[in-house]
Amino acid sequence: MTFPQDPQDPNHQDHQDNDMHDENEIIQDDEIDEVLEGDDAEGDVAMDSDDDHEMGEGDEEILLHNDSIAYFDAHKDSVFAIAQHPIYPQLIATGGSEGEADDAPGKGYVIDTSAAVSRPVLPPSYQSDPSAGQQQNTELTPIFEIDGHTDSINAIAFTLPKGDFLASAGMDGRLRVYAVGTGHNQFQFKFIAESQETEEINWLLPCPSADFPNTLALGASDGSVWVFTIDPTDAASPIQIVQSYFLHTGPCTAGAWSPDGNLLATVSEDASMHVFDVWGVAAAKNLITDNGQTVVSLTEADQRFAVEGGLYSVAISPSGNFVAAGGAGGNIKIVGLPRLSEQPQQTKPTASRPAPAIRGPAGRRMPAPSQRSSAAAGTEPSAQAGAILASLAVQGDSIETLAFSPLPQTLLAAGSVDGSIAVYDTSRSFAVRKHIRGAHDGEAIVKVDFVKSATSQPGTHGWLLTSCGLDGVVRRWDLRGATASQQTVQGGTAVSGLMKEWRGHSGGEGGGVLGFVQGETGERVVTAGDDGVVLVFEA
């Protein structure tokens, strides 16, 4: 693809039993299949003291564990958003702030991680002296800079299905779009247009349907929801408004497309959830609500659905049969959706949404902490649209992130501000399969995401879950159950199912991991750090 020069371009470059009832199903503690403890005061191990070394005044000993193979550190402040190209997974876009000041502009970069040099597996002889096999990390450089935002970039995405466009969205309300060109083993980016329909954008998601390519949805702090389609052939209006919705009365905190791209579910701080019929498919089948816009609309006025404190995460099952909405107090509501297509469509994974927003130091707004092995696995419950299938409340604090496993597995993972991960079996009345209490040492979990295609690890398809948190650590879990090799000591207590962890971010206040991407196979994980660093880890 060749682009003409633009003088305004600053860069020029699951099986559910048939007796499922509509009333709420409250999950009790005795229904939990397995509870994994990660924090145990009796198991704490005291730090070793070094009596042989006397540190002088002003001396400071810092031990930094870094498992990454490459890094990018051009950001001057927190990296709030990260996205991965659907065709070229080595192409990573990041977005953040250009500085710590309240009026600092937003800044983003595109990097090519193919330059990151893999590290060979070291023989056992190196375990006694890890430094003997230590290699220098690859320093990555940007291939494109994203400018033009007057406030932090807190959402970024490549369009689907082919990644023809890159869009950045910010706290300034701007949506900026760039065409992505490939050719002669090079990537090219050209600014197309900008749109500003709201004061502040919270999240941005590409539509997964190939029938509606290059379409994006976003949610705003004023509660509005917008759907745009990008068409650069229309010089007068390259960013076209497809739909706009104004049903939320509080900030719209999260969104999720159905796998077929026909429905868009959104949630809000006002504890409402709306599932919009974006393309009129439900309307054609007379499956919409009285407002003419949604297939499901639920608010706190319905006491069965009420979540005091608001909703902050949402996900739609791979079959499209139901939607999960997570919010304050560890509450998750499972709601039935109408079946619009005969079979769930298999699609490329979408760019990850940013975590919902919280208030950081000095009041600055920043992203927060958003099984069956038998042949019959893969079936999910189906019910009347709008029916509340289950009310789950296992975790103790806000549910900031939700993810469904790829079929044929039937798992729902939830990450909480209390630092725990709960995993539910959607084919068994949403029974809790695991509750990993100390998944991130008590620090808020920002994102959970299943590995879509574990081709390098036979037998693990749909069982591998990756998580990150404000402790600055990325962890991968095998949800099939623990083996001896999967026992890892954490806080003095063995945690089962933990396959691997990657460290390198500083952790704690200002050093957590605010997001990650891991491609289809999860062989490389690229992180966005609150410490302003992007790291590349290898599984």
PyMOL commands that set and color helices and strands:
alter all, ss='L'
color gray80, all
select helices_A, chain A and resi 29-31+41-43+113-115+124-128+130-133+281-284+328-330+361-363+484-486
alter helices_A, ss='H'
color red, helices_A
select strands_A, chain A and resi 35-36+70-72+79-84+91-97+106-112+138-139+142-146+153-158+165-170+174-183+186-196+201-206+215-220+225-230+239-245+252-257+263-268+273-277+294-298+311-316+322-327+332-336+357-359+365-367+388-392+399-404+411-416+421-425+431-436+445-450+464-469+474-478+488-490+493-495+498-502+513-517+524-529+534-538
alter strands_A, ss='S'
color yellow, strands_A
deselect
rebuild
show_as cartoon
